[in-house]
């Protein structure tokens, strides 16, 4: 009987290898050969799942998004925590506060640069950002923001991106980035008594 292959698991294994290569060497150095070596598989296997580097990039971008969603699902916010707390929990997941999120942040930044010259990748990033803004704006509105929720969502995501850059560049510690995010949330949404 032929062995059953979990194709999604293999694609995820390759996407994880791509993320490690991208974080260590930058996306311009990512190749099917480098990803195969990092994953411990043949280049032929990588080509079986991804015909082009761009296909691999789009899948890896989705893998980063899936990781964030899985972390949020694994540690759900209690129903009685309120929208302010939900906003904080979501944004904290985007900051590079541990090794896993630092890897994801390196990859996300590399994708931003790569997307500047690759329209199909840029389209995927814009769609992800749009979904994130819409969801965040809904939470901000529910939390009773003192400013327009859509503008607050843009500002909060931009703040997180800036804090990410400063944390990755070691201009800020993870604790300082977290404190800055919470201080800004206090300005936009009011103080939160319980901290995540």
Backbone as ProteinMPNN parsed JSONL, in Angstrom:
{"seq_chain_A": "XXXXXXXXXXXXXXXXXXXXXXXXXXXXXXXXXXXXXXXXXXXXXXXXXXXXXXXXXXXXXXXXXXXXXXXXXXXXXXXXXXXXXXXXXXXXXXXXXXXXXXXXXXXXXXXXXXXXXXXXXXXXXXXXXXXXXXXXXXXXXXXXXXXXXXXXXXXXXXXXXXXXXXXXXXXXXXXXXXXXXXXXXXXXXXXXXXXX", "coords_chain_A": {"N_chain_A": [[0.855, -1.184, 0.0], [0.622, 2.217, -0.898], [2.447, 4.862, 0.688], [0.842, 7.288, 2.68], [0.86, 10.736, 2.129], [1.157, 13.756, 3.815], [0.367, 16.521, 2.437], [-0.073, 19.211, 3.093], [1.344, 19.444, 5.486], [3.931, 19.019, 4.534], [4.24, 21.23, 2.837], [4.09, 23.222, 4.75], [6.359, 22.605, 6.286], [8.301, 23.305, 4.406], [7.707, 26.021, 4.102], [8.345, 26.928, 6.673], [11.098, 26.438, 6.636], [11.803, 28.241, 4.625], [11.21, 30.621, 5.954], [13.16, 30.611, 7.958], [15.507, 30.749, 6.396], [15.052, 33.206, 5.122], [15.031, 34.947, 7.332], [17.632, 34.695, 8.225], [19.232, 35.267, 5.984], [17.956, 37.054, 4.318], [15.357, 37.84, 1.946], [16.14, 38.127, -0.699], [18.135, 36.308, -1.01], [16.897, 33.899, -0.836], [16.293, 30.781, -2.209], [15.107, 27.973, -4.147], [16.9, 25.915, -3.778], [18.311, 26.7, -1.419], [16.211, 26.637, 0.426], [15.494, 23.931, 0.282], [17.839, 22.741, 1.318], [17.81, 23.798, 3.939], [15.454, 22.657, 4.896], [16.122, 20.033, 4.768], [15.565, 18.391, 2.602], [15.161, 17.331, -0.85], [15.868, 19.415, -3.724], [14.133, 18.856, -5.76], [11.84, 17.99, -4.413], [10.992, 20.385, -3.265], [10.382, 21.813, -5.594], [8.286, 20.263, -6.471], [6.183, 21.049, -4.85], [6.148, 23.829, -5.036], [6.169, 25.778, -7.8], [7.457, 28.129, -8.399], [9.589, 30.667, -6.957], [8.066, 32.82, -6.072], [5.535, 31.651, -5.6], [6.171, 30.097, -3.41], [6.813, 32.132, -1.624], [4.339, 33.463, -1.243], [2.888, 31.422, -0.016], [4.404, 31.112, 2.331], [4.003, 33.606, 3.52], [1.301, 33.382, 4.152], [1.592, 31.345, 6.001], [2.836, 32.643, 8.148], [0.746, 34.345, 8.924], [-1.108, 32.356, 9.658], [0.19, 31.244, 11.883], [0.06, 33.307, 13.781], [-2.722, 33.46, 14.093], [-3.187, 30.885, 15.118], [-1.868, 31.026, 17.584], [-3.449, 32.947, 18.842], [-5.878, 31.58, 18.93], [-5.182, 29.443, 20.541], [-4.879, 30.56, 23.011], [-7.342, 31.905, 24.005], [-9.068, 35.047, 24.441], [-10.829, 35.79, 27.353], [-14.425, 35.94, 27.388], [-15.481, 37.941, 28.999], [-13.499, 39.803, 29.112], [-13.45, 42.07, 27.544], [-13.407, 44.501, 24.814], [-11.153, 46.262, 24.752], [-9.094, 44.834, 25.959], [-8.98, 42.736, 24.117], [-8.002, 44.049, 21.848], [-5.436, 44.708, 22.744], [-4.319, 42.13, 23.214], [-4.311, 41.066, 20.614], [-2.548, 42.872, 19.233], [-0.214, 42.566, 20.719], [0.534, 40.034, 19.946], [1.706, 40.546, 17.513], [4.08, 41.808, 17.974], [7.661, 41.419, 18.226], [8.308, 39.63, 20.628], [9.331, 37.264, 21.516], [11.307, 34.391, 20.53], [10.013, 33.011, 18.391], [8.146, 34.933, 17.416], [9.949, 36.885, 16.755], [11.322, 35.753, 14.593], [9.167, 35.616, 12.787], [8.701, 38.357, 12.506], [11.058, 39.242, 11.272], [10.749, 37.922, 8.826], [8.336, 39.055, 7.92], [9.098, 41.749, 7.569], [11.038, 41.398, 5.595], [9.379, 40.493, 3.561], [7.927, 42.814, 3.055], [9.849, 44.446, 1.79], [10.452, 42.83, -0.42], [7.981, 42.77, -1.683], [7.815, 45.291, -2.709], [8.838, 45.247, -5.247], [7.487, 43.236, -6.469], [4.523, 42.798, -7.779], [2.449, 40.806, -7.437], [2.974, 39.705, -4.953], [2.79, 41.973, -3.414], [0.077, 42.483, -3.655], [-1.034, 40.383, -2.165], [-0.049, 41.041, 0.392], [-1.322, 43.529, 0.772], [-4.0, 42.708, 0.875], [-3.983, 41.135, 3.225], [-3.281, 43.112, 5.106], [-5.447, 44.841, 4.872], [-7.557, 43.214, 5.802], [-6.7, 42.886, 8.432], [-6.768, 45.551, 9.376], [-9.532, 46.117, 9.186], [-10.677, 44.236, 10.978], [-9.399, 45.033, 13.358], [-10.288, 47.68, 13.544], [-12.982, 47.231, 14.095], [-12.811, 46.095, 16.671], [-11.646, 48.249, 18.023], [-13.657, 50.175, 17.782], [-15.656, 48.925, 19.293], [-14.427, 49.051, 21.729], [-14.712, 51.645, 22.428], [-13.252, 53.872, 21.365], [-11.734, 57.123, 21.399], [-11.262, 58.358, 19.077], [-11.624, 58.216, 15.447], [-12.378, 54.906, 14.576], [-11.333, 53.505, 12.311], [-9.134, 55.082, 11.562], [-7.7, 54.915, 13.928], [-7.073, 52.193, 13.921], [-5.319, 52.06, 11.72], [-3.249, 53.683, 12.715], [-2.487, 52.23, 15.009], [-1.579, 49.776, 13.938], [0.533, 50.768, 12.44], [2.116, 51.792, 14.483], [2.814, 49.395, 15.796], [4.332, 48.199, 13.764], [6.474, 50.032, 13.647], [7.486, 49.8, 16.276], [8.263, 47.174, 16.117], [10.366, 47.32, 14.223], [12.202, 48.864, 15.71], [12.624, 47.174, 17.87], [13.698, 44.858, 16.657], [16.024, 46.024, 15.685], [17.329, 46.425, 18.012], [17.057, 48.832, 19.337], [15.142, 49.176, 21.157], [14.108, 47.296, 24.008], [12.224, 44.242, 24.293], [10.442, 44.53, 26.414], [10.321, 47.329, 26.658], [9.14, 48.004, 24.206], [6.647, 46.773, 24.498], [5.663, 48.237, 26.697], [5.478, 50.775, 25.522], [3.525, 50.311, 23.556], [1.32, 49.692, 25.202], [1.031, 52.106, 26.59], [0.246, 53.787, 24.524], [-2.156, 52.591, 23.784], [-3.581, 53.129, 26.09], [-3.928, 55.872, 25.772], [-5.566, 55.976, 23.496], [-7.693, 54.217, 24.005], [-8.242, 54.267, 26.695], [-7.336, 53.437, 30.099], [-6.277, 50.13, 30.939], [-7.103, 47.831, 33.318], [-6.51, 45.1, 33.836], [-3.726, 43.29, 32.701], [-2.391, 41.719, 29.769]], "CA_chain_A": [[0.0, 0.0, 0.0], [1.455, 3.419, -0.945], [2.489, 5.688, 1.898], [0.046, 8.53, 2.605], [1.679, 11.925, 2.335], [0.427, 14.943, 4.272], [0.898, 17.578, 1.578], [-0.073, 20.498, 3.796], [2.46, 19.403, 6.442], [5.175, 19.201, 3.773], [4.318, 22.631, 2.404], [4.377, 24.009, 5.954], [7.769, 22.353, 6.571], [9.077, 24.108, 3.455], [7.495, 27.437, 4.437], [9.138, 27.189, 7.88], [12.493, 26.517, 6.191], [11.93, 29.518, 3.919], [11.238, 31.696, 6.953], [14.476, 30.62, 8.614], [16.479, 31.252, 5.417], [14.784, 34.637, 4.931], [15.432, 35.682, 8.533], [19.09, 34.655, 8.344], [19.953, 35.737, 4.804], [17.17, 38.002, 3.547], [14.575, 37.18, 0.899], [16.836, 38.127, -1.987], [18.991, 35.123, -1.021], [16.079, 32.69, -0.769], [16.172, 30.034, -3.455], [14.574, 26.631, -3.92], [18.025, 25.114, -3.285], [18.554, 27.048, -0.017], [15.075, 26.149, 1.224], [15.622, 22.472, 0.343], [18.928, 22.422, 2.256], [17.358, 24.134, 5.296], [14.406, 21.709, 5.281], [16.657, 18.682, 4.749], [14.906, 17.636, 1.528], [15.756, 17.577, -2.164], [15.313, 20.55, -4.496], [12.993, 18.32, -6.514], [10.649, 17.996, -3.555], [10.532, 21.772, -3.161], [9.771, 22.155, -6.886], [7.018, 19.546, -6.571], [5.156, 21.804, -4.14], [6.163, 25.241, -5.444], [6.779, 25.914, -9.127], [8.294, 29.327, -8.451], [9.929, 31.291, -5.679], [6.938, 33.652, -5.651], [4.516, 30.774, -5.015], [6.669, 29.744, -2.089], [6.726, 33.337, -0.796], [2.932, 33.699, -0.882], [2.518, 30.404, 0.959], [5.073, 31.424, 3.601], [3.306, 34.747, 4.103], [0.102, 32.806, 4.767], [2.004, 30.56, 7.168], [3.037, 33.596, 9.246], [-0.603, 34.732, 9.358], [-1.707, 31.204, 10.339], [0.83, 31.097, 13.191], [-0.524, 34.316, 14.679], [-4.099, 33.034, 14.381], [-3.134, 29.711, 15.984], [-1.535, 31.476, 18.949], [-4.631, 33.613, 19.399], [-6.889, 30.547, 19.2], [-4.699, 28.586, 21.629], [-4.994, 31.291, 24.275], [-8.41, 32.861, 23.719], [-9.384, 36.1, 25.397], [-12.121, 35.497, 27.994], [-15.544, 36.747, 26.889], [-15.73, 39.1, 29.856], [-12.307, 40.661, 29.146], [-13.779, 43.334, 26.903], [-12.725, 44.798, 23.558], [-9.851, 46.902, 24.984], [-8.168, 43.741, 26.203], [-8.843, 42.007, 22.857], [-7.099, 44.833, 21.003], [-4.085, 44.547, 23.276], [-3.872, 40.748, 22.982], [-4.022, 40.942, 19.185], [-1.354, 43.638, 18.861], [0.943, 41.97, 21.387], [0.952, 38.885, 19.141], [2.446, 41.017, 16.346], [5.38, 42.326, 18.392], [8.684, 40.368, 18.35], [8.592, 39.529, 22.061], [10.009, 35.997, 21.781], [12.062, 33.899, 19.372], [9.102, 32.702, 17.29], [7.619, 36.174, 16.847], [11.074, 37.61, 16.151], [11.499, 35.14, 13.27], [8.055, 36.078, 11.956], [8.887, 39.781, 12.227], [12.105, 39.333, 10.247], [10.161, 37.486, 7.557], [7.353, 40.061, 7.493], [9.829, 42.911, 7.048], [11.641, 41.011, 4.325], [8.292, 40.465, 2.588], [7.606, 44.192, 2.681], [10.85, 44.878, 0.814], [10.284, 41.999, -1.613], [6.726, 43.161, -2.324], [7.988, 46.578, -3.387], [9.16, 45.008, -6.659], [6.715, 42.082, -6.921], [3.109, 43.175, -7.64], [1.576, 39.735, -6.933], [3.229, 39.589, -3.521], [2.235, 43.2, -2.822], [-1.382, 42.313, -3.6], [-1.304, 39.504, -1.019], [0.197, 41.83, 1.609], [-2.397, 44.534, 0.912], [-5.221, 42.007, 1.3], [-3.796, 40.793, 4.645], [-3.315, 44.353, 5.891], [-6.828, 45.337, 4.846], [-8.341, 42.377, 6.732], [-6.261, 43.204, 9.792], [-7.295, 46.875, 9.733], [-10.982, 46.027, 9.378], [-10.931, 43.545, 12.246], [-8.924, 45.874, 14.457], [-11.202, 48.831, 13.648], [-14.178, 46.76, 14.789], [-12.493, 45.975, 18.101], [-11.414, 49.603, 18.543], [-14.985, 50.802, 17.906], [-16.334, 48.293, 20.43], [-13.736, 49.472, 22.954], [-15.074, 53.032, 22.719], [-12.142, 54.78, 21.067], [-12.068, 58.553, 21.371], [-10.972, 58.798, 17.71], [-12.218, 57.379, 14.405], [-11.818, 53.557, 14.705], [-10.532, 53.127, 11.142], [-7.852, 55.781, 11.674], [-6.996, 54.343, 15.084], [-6.527, 50.899, 13.487], [-4.14, 52.36, 10.898], [-2.195, 54.192, 13.598], [-2.013, 51.16, 15.895], [-0.767, 48.848, 13.153], [1.772, 51.469, 12.103], [2.896, 51.824, 15.717], [3.369, 48.056, 16.002], [5.402, 48.017, 12.782], [7.602, 50.84, 14.091], [8.05, 49.169, 17.471], [8.926, 45.961, 15.636], [11.655, 47.731, 13.654], [13.085, 49.299, 16.792], [12.964, 46.005, 18.684], [14.618, 44.031, 15.874], [17.281, 46.748, 15.597], [17.844, 46.52, 19.381], [16.925, 50.181, 19.876], [14.239, 48.975, 22.287], [13.936, 45.917, 24.468], [10.852, 43.762, 24.139], [9.644, 45.136, 27.492], [10.091, 48.735, 26.319], [8.166, 48.037, 23.106], [5.352, 46.431, 25.087], [5.237, 49.38, 27.516], [5.088, 51.853, 24.603], [2.235, 49.934, 22.972], [0.272, 49.818, 26.224], [0.824, 53.53, 26.868], [-0.535, 54.354, 23.419], [-3.521, 52.065, 23.913], [-4.219, 53.893, 27.17], [-4.343, 57.167, 25.205], [-6.624, 55.801, 22.492], [-8.831, 53.433, 24.486], [-8.387, 54.349, 28.142], [-6.484, 52.49, 30.838], [-6.716, 48.753, 31.126], [-6.719, 47.391, 34.651], [-5.837, 43.79, 33.738], [-2.735, 43.245, 31.625], [-2.195, 40.38, 29.185]], "C_chain_A": [[0.897, 1.241, 0.0], [1.34, 4.247, 0.34], [1.675, 6.964, 1.688], [0.934, 9.71, 2.954], [0.776, 13.069, 2.754], [1.019, 16.144, 3.533], [0.942, 18.93, 2.281], [1.092, 20.551, 4.793], [3.788, 19.611, 5.718], [5.331, 20.643, 3.308], [4.659, 23.536, 3.59], [5.831, 23.829, 6.375], [8.65, 23.222, 5.669], [8.924, 25.599, 3.742], [8.29, 27.818, 5.68], [10.622, 27.314, 7.527], [12.741, 27.833, 5.464], [12.024, 30.666, 4.916], [12.595, 31.768, 7.647], [15.549, 31.171, 7.67], [16.304, 32.762, 5.245], [15.249, 35.454, 6.126], [16.951, 35.755, 8.646], [19.795, 35.377, 7.199], [19.229, 36.817, 4.01], [16.477, 37.298, 2.389], [15.289, 37.145, -0.441], [17.739, 36.906, -2.114], [18.198, 33.822, -0.964], [16.035, 32.06, -2.156], [15.584, 28.669, -3.13], [15.668, 25.737, -3.32], [18.296, 25.4, -1.805], [17.444, 26.521, 0.89], [15.15, 24.634, 1.372], [16.693, 22.07, 1.357], [18.494, 22.675, 3.699], [16.325, 23.132, 5.802], [14.915, 20.267, 5.33], [15.987, 17.787, 3.721], [15.609, 17.956, 0.211], [15.123, 18.813, -2.816], [14.1, 20.104, -5.296], [11.715, 18.303, -5.703], [10.092, 19.409, -3.426], [9.808, 22.164, -4.451], [8.444, 21.432, -7.102], [5.878, 20.361, -5.949], [5.059, 23.26, -4.577], [6.886, 25.366, -6.775], [7.749, 27.091, -9.184], [8.598, 29.806, -7.037], [8.75, 32.122, -5.175], [5.819, 32.826, -5.037], [4.897, 30.398, -3.589], [6.532, 30.926, -1.134], [5.291, 33.577, -0.333], [2.481, 32.674, 0.157], [3.133, 30.705, 2.323], [4.424, 32.612, 4.296], [2.024, 34.274, 4.794], [0.433, 32.003, 6.01], [2.254, 31.458, 8.375], [1.676, 34.008, 9.811], [-1.247, 33.598, 10.157], [-1.113, 31.005, 11.734], [0.254, 32.069, 14.206], [-1.932, 33.882, 15.081], [-4.123, 31.823, 15.305], [-2.788, 30.091, 17.417], [-2.73, 32.143, 19.607], [-5.705, 32.594, 19.768], [-6.484, 29.67, 20.381], [-4.853, 29.24, 22.993], [-6.079, 32.351, 24.121], [-8.627, 33.867, 24.848], [-10.725, 35.757, 26.031], [-13.211, 36.455, 27.493], [-15.756, 38.014, 27.705], [-14.544, 40.074, 29.895], [-12.556, 42.014, 28.495], [-12.924, 43.626, 25.68], [-11.355, 45.446, 23.727], [-8.778, 45.841, 25.161], [-7.927, 42.938, 24.919], [-7.898, 42.729, 21.904], [-5.661, 44.62, 21.449], [-3.53, 43.157, 22.982], [-3.489, 40.56, 21.513], [-2.712, 41.638, 18.82], [-0.092, 43.087, 19.512], [1.451, 40.768, 20.582], [1.798, 39.293, 17.93], [3.834, 41.548, 16.698], [6.39, 41.183, 18.548], [9.164, 40.21, 19.799], [9.251, 38.206, 22.453], [10.638, 35.518, 20.476], [11.161, 33.637, 18.166], [8.593, 33.977, 16.617], [8.736, 37.026, 16.245], [11.357, 37.071, 14.746], [10.406, 35.635, 12.317], [8.217, 37.545, 11.57], [9.969, 39.989, 11.173], [11.532, 38.987, 8.873], [9.174, 38.523, 7.043], [8.032, 41.296, 6.92], [10.485, 42.6, 5.716], [10.579, 40.957, 3.223], [7.923, 41.868, 2.13], [8.563, 44.689, 1.599], [10.686, 44.114, -0.5], [9.047, 42.436, -2.405], [6.846, 44.479, -3.077], [8.285, 46.403, -4.871], [8.398, 43.821, -7.24], [5.225, 42.353, -6.722], [2.216, 42.077, -7.068], [1.763, 39.507, -5.439], [2.629, 40.802, -2.804], [0.72, 43.083, -2.672], [-1.777, 41.455, -2.405], [-1.116, 40.259, 0.299], [-0.903, 42.855, 1.84], [-3.682, 43.882, 1.405], [-5.139, 41.642, 2.788], [-3.925, 42.027, 5.523], [-4.724, 44.903, 5.967], [-7.704, 44.544, 5.82], [-7.991, 42.711, 8.177], [-6.831, 44.545, 10.241], [-8.786, 46.823, 10.027], [-11.323, 45.357, 10.708], [-10.544, 44.383, 13.452], [-9.838, 47.081, 14.646], [-12.492, 48.443, 14.358], [-13.959, 46.633, 16.286], [-12.305, 47.341, 18.752], [-12.744, 50.323, 18.746], [-15.718, 50.246, 19.12], [-15.72, 48.724, 21.763], [-14.003, 50.932, 23.293], [-13.943, 54.012, 22.498], [-12.626, 56.221, 21.018], [-11.779, 59.164, 20.0], [-11.661, 57.861, 16.734], [-11.574, 55.982, 14.448], [-10.95, 53.13, 13.519], [-9.163, 53.793, 11.189], [-7.032, 55.241, 12.846], [-6.367, 53.007, 14.711], [-5.282, 51.1, 12.637], [-2.974, 52.79, 11.783], [-1.625, 53.087, 14.485], [-1.151, 50.149, 15.144], [0.566, 49.478, 12.761], [2.691, 51.554, 13.32], [3.568, 50.475, 15.956], [4.508, 47.793, 15.015], [6.653, 48.807, 13.185], [8.278, 50.25, 15.32], [8.794, 47.884, 17.101], [10.295, 46.284, 15.067], [12.648, 48.099, 14.749], [13.5, 48.138, 17.696], [13.952, 45.109, 17.94], [15.997, 44.685, 15.757], [17.95, 46.951, 16.947], [17.911, 47.956, 19.891], [16.033, 50.173, 21.109], [14.311, 47.524, 22.726], [12.484, 45.519, 24.207], [9.946, 44.4, 25.192], [9.339, 46.604, 27.205], [9.067, 48.877, 25.198], [6.765, 47.758, 23.631], [4.809, 47.593, 25.916], [4.776, 50.533, 26.63], [3.736, 51.556, 23.959], [1.116, 50.15, 23.98], [-0.008, 51.284, 26.565], [-0.01, 54.169, 25.762], [-1.983, 53.854, 23.461], [-4.277, 52.796, 25.015], [-4.709, 55.242, 26.65], [-5.555, 57.011, 24.298], [-7.878, 55.178, 23.084], [-9.08, 53.536, 25.987], [-7.575, 53.268, 28.815], [-7.136, 51.126, 30.957], [-6.214, 48.284, 32.486], [-5.967, 46.065, 34.603], [-4.913, 43.809, 32.535], [-2.613, 41.82, 31.104], [-0.75, 39.991, 29.237]], "O_chain_A": [[1.829, 1.326, 0.8], [0.287, 4.314, 0.975], [1.797, 7.633, 0.662], [1.665, 9.686, 3.944], [-0.25, 13.324, 2.122], [2.034, 16.706, 3.945], [1.88, 19.704, 2.091], [1.75, 21.583, 4.927], [4.671, 20.301, 6.227], [6.421, 21.211, 3.375], [5.421, 24.493, 3.453], [6.476, 24.796, 6.781], [9.631, 23.805, 6.13], [9.89, 26.356, 3.64], [8.852, 28.912, 5.742], [11.32, 28.184, 8.049], [13.775, 28.469, 5.666], [12.828, 31.581, 4.74], [13.115, 32.856, 7.895], [16.398, 31.961, 8.083], [17.283, 33.508, 5.225], [15.803, 36.54, 5.955], [17.495, 36.758, 9.109], [20.824, 36.019, 7.404], [19.82, 37.432, 3.122], [16.958, 36.273, 1.906], [15.068, 36.233, -1.237], [18.076, 36.51, -3.23], [18.787, 32.743, -1.039], [15.77, 32.737, -3.15], [15.565, 28.257, -1.97], [15.39, 24.904, -2.458], [18.49, 24.472, -1.019], [17.707, 26.021, 1.984], [14.9, 24.102, 2.454], [16.479, 21.164, 2.162], [18.774, 21.865, 4.583], [16.311, 22.792, 6.985], [14.241, 19.383, 5.859], [15.852, 16.581, 3.927], [16.542, 18.759, 0.174], [13.998, 19.196, -2.497], [13.156, 20.87, -5.491], [10.633, 18.566, -6.228], [8.879, 19.613, -3.471], [8.742, 22.778, -4.404], [7.577, 21.921, -7.826], [4.756, 20.363, -6.455], [3.986, 23.859, -4.492], [8.082, 25.09, -6.865], [8.736, 27.059, -9.92], [7.954, 29.407, -6.066], [8.466, 32.128, -3.977], [5.21, 33.25, -4.054], [4.061, 30.384, -2.686], [6.176, 30.747, 0.031], [5.056, 33.863, 0.841], [1.773, 33.019, 1.103], [2.469, 30.571, 3.35], [4.306, 32.628, 5.522], [1.707, 34.722, 5.896], [-0.345, 31.975, 6.963], [1.926, 31.087, 9.502], [1.478, 34.018, 11.026], [-1.857, 33.836, 11.2], [-1.829, 30.639, 12.666], [-0.007, 31.703, 15.351], [-2.294, 33.93, 16.256], [-4.981, 31.734, 16.183], [-3.352, 29.537, 18.36], [-2.994, 31.931, 20.791], [-6.366, 32.729, 20.797], [-7.339, 29.206, 21.136], [-4.948, 28.554, 24.01], [-5.787, 33.547, 24.106], [-8.405, 33.581, 26.025], [-11.677, 35.46, 25.31], [-12.946, 37.624, 27.213], [-16.165, 39.042, 27.167], [-14.581, 41.061, 30.63], [-11.926, 43.003, 28.869], [-11.84, 43.063, 25.527], [-10.468, 45.199, 22.911], [-7.693, 45.934, 24.587], [-6.803, 42.509, 24.659], [-7.086, 42.094, 21.23], [-4.776, 44.379, 20.627], [-2.386, 43.027, 22.546], [-2.457, 39.96, 21.209], [-1.858, 41.043, 18.162], [0.984, 43.137, 18.917], [2.654, 40.512, 20.539], [2.53, 38.468, 17.383], [4.673, 41.72, 15.813], [6.013, 40.087, 18.962], [10.277, 40.604, 20.144], [9.681, 38.043, 23.594], [10.511, 36.172, 19.441], [11.508, 34.0, 17.043], [8.609, 34.085, 15.39], [8.492, 37.805, 15.323], [11.603, 37.844, 13.82], [10.688, 36.024, 11.184], [7.909, 37.933, 10.443], [9.813, 40.821, 10.279], [11.798, 39.673, 7.886], [9.175, 38.839, 5.853], [7.595, 41.831, 5.901], [10.491, 43.434, 4.811], [10.848, 41.333, 2.082], [7.638, 42.086, 0.952], [8.134, 45.282, 0.609], [10.774, 44.706, -1.576], [9.064, 42.466, -3.636], [6.06, 44.75, -3.985], [8.018, 47.302, -5.669], [8.636, 43.438, -8.386], [4.707, 42.162, -5.622], [1.31, 42.375, -6.289], [0.813, 39.155, -4.739], [2.038, 40.675, -1.731], [0.152, 43.534, -1.677], [-2.745, 41.763, -1.711], [-1.93, 40.13, 1.213], [-1.365, 43.033, 2.967], [-4.376, 44.439, 2.256], [-6.109, 41.819, 3.526], [-4.593, 41.997, 6.557], [-5.148, 45.381, 7.019], [-8.493, 45.121, 6.568], [-8.868, 42.806, 9.036], [-7.324, 44.665, 11.363], [-9.253, 47.413, 11.001], [-12.155, 45.853, 11.467], [-11.271, 44.436, 14.444], [-10.132, 47.465, 15.778], [-13.037, 49.229, 15.133], [-14.818, 47.018, 17.08], [-12.742, 47.57, 19.88], [-12.941, 50.999, 19.755], [-16.327, 50.995, 19.884], [-16.398, 48.758, 22.789], [-13.565, 51.41, 24.339], [-13.695, 54.882, 23.332], [-13.766, 56.503, 20.647], [-12.023, 60.351, 19.784], [-12.216, 56.837, 17.133], [-10.35, 55.875, 14.365], [-9.935, 52.46, 13.71], [-8.149, 53.159, 10.896], [-5.81, 55.127, 12.755], [-5.249, 52.712, 15.134], [-4.292, 50.389, 12.812], [-1.851, 52.315, 11.617], [-0.412, 53.018, 14.687], [-0.115, 49.715, 15.648], [1.599, 48.808, 12.751], [3.906, 51.405, 13.195], [4.754, 50.418, 16.281], [5.534, 47.226, 15.39], [7.768, 48.297, 13.074], [9.506, 50.206, 15.396], [9.819, 47.553, 17.696], [11.277, 45.612, 15.383], [13.807, 47.685, 14.708], [14.611, 48.13, 18.226], [14.934, 44.65, 18.524], [17.016, 43.994, 15.734], [19.009, 47.573, 17.031], [18.717, 48.272, 20.766], [16.143, 51.031, 21.984], [14.546, 46.631, 21.912], [11.633, 46.366, 23.936], [8.81, 44.768, 24.893], [8.233, 47.074, 27.474], [8.22, 49.77, 25.237], [5.809, 48.433, 23.25], [3.619, 47.9, 25.844], [3.79, 51.2, 26.947], [2.898, 52.448, 23.83], [0.081, 50.726, 23.649], [-1.156, 51.658, 26.801], [-0.877, 54.999, 26.037], [-2.917, 54.613, 23.203], [-5.474, 53.051, 24.888], [-5.78, 55.707, 27.04], [-6.471, 57.833, 24.336], [-8.994, 55.551, 22.722], [-10.036, 52.95, 26.494], [-7.172, 52.295, 28.178], [-8.355, 50.99, 31.059], [-5.015, 48.341, 32.759], [-4.924, 45.91, 35.238], [-5.287, 44.295, 31.467], [-2.713, 40.85, 31.856], [-0.387, 38.901, 28.794]]}, "name": "protein", "num_of_chains": 1, "seq": "XXXXXXXXXXXXXXXXXXXXXXXXXXXXXXXXXXXXXXXXXXXXXXXXXXXXXXXXXXXXXXXXXXXXXXXXXXXXXXXXXXXXXXXXXXXXXXXXXXXXXXXXXXXXXXXXXXXXXXXXXXXXXXXXXXXXXXXXXXXXXXXXXXXXXXXXXXXXXXXXXXXXXXXXXXXXXXXXXXXXXXXXXXXXXXXXXXXX"}
